[in-house]
Amino acid sequence: MSYKRNDSRAFDEIRKSKITPNVLPFAEGSALIEMGNTKVICTATVEDKVPSFLRGKGAGWVTAEYAMLPRSTQTRTQREIQRLSGRTQEIQRLIGRSLRAAVDLVKLGERQITIDCDVIMADGGTRCASITGGFVALAIACKKLVSSGVLKENPIISEVAAVSVGIIQDSIILDLCYEEDFAADVDMNVVGTASGQFVEIQGTAEQGAFNFDQMKQMIELAQKGIRELIEIQKNVLARV
């Protein structure tokens, strides 16, 4: 018996996705990304400082912070006030690595851009949505640095987006919601650029191992989703 998605999507179909730019007026860049029922507010903050290991080296830095609002989930998620969980730290590092791949850090100069990703509603794929929406916030901030004369050249070198893919009942499916993520035999997150290159691939067998052919199919399906998300990014940024 083949798997049937609860929202009637085809196996190779991403959730209905929307990115709304400039949702927070005080941030240098901001965006609300909605992927199905997952919603994340992403903001970019520019500061004229860099981490100590970059001081005097003529290069900038992009970093990220991630948090889930207490009622972004069906039961209350405890605020991480005293100490970040291992999951949160892992996601923050993933977002930061992914978005640094979008920027020429030398052209950015000695300044840091912090991308804050706050999940207001979680239904699977929050880290992927944070990367995809975070890029839009980052691109808006960089565009403002150029238009204000702070930078002579835009440091953005490529769009970056991310999507999940997995295996459920031997079916390879794209962009898992929470229910699918929970039931998946294999779960993979793929981060890629507009040119088809990869920034990161995270693949885990939850209940059963997967073979090379399945991995290849998952990655190819993820590339399709990434291309579609990058088109959404481009259309949004063309109007900003």
Protein Blocks (a to p, Z undefined) as FASTA:
>chain_A
ZZddfklpafklccdddddehkbfkbmbdcdddehjbccddddddddbddfklgonlpac
ddddddddfklpfbdcdddfkbccfklmmmmmmmmmmmmmmpcfklnopaddddddddfb
deejklmmmmmmmmmmmmmmmmmmmmnomambdfbfbdcdddddddeehiacehiafklm
mmpmbdcdddddfkopafbdcdddfkbccdfklmmmmmmmmmmmmmmmmmmmmmmmmmZZ
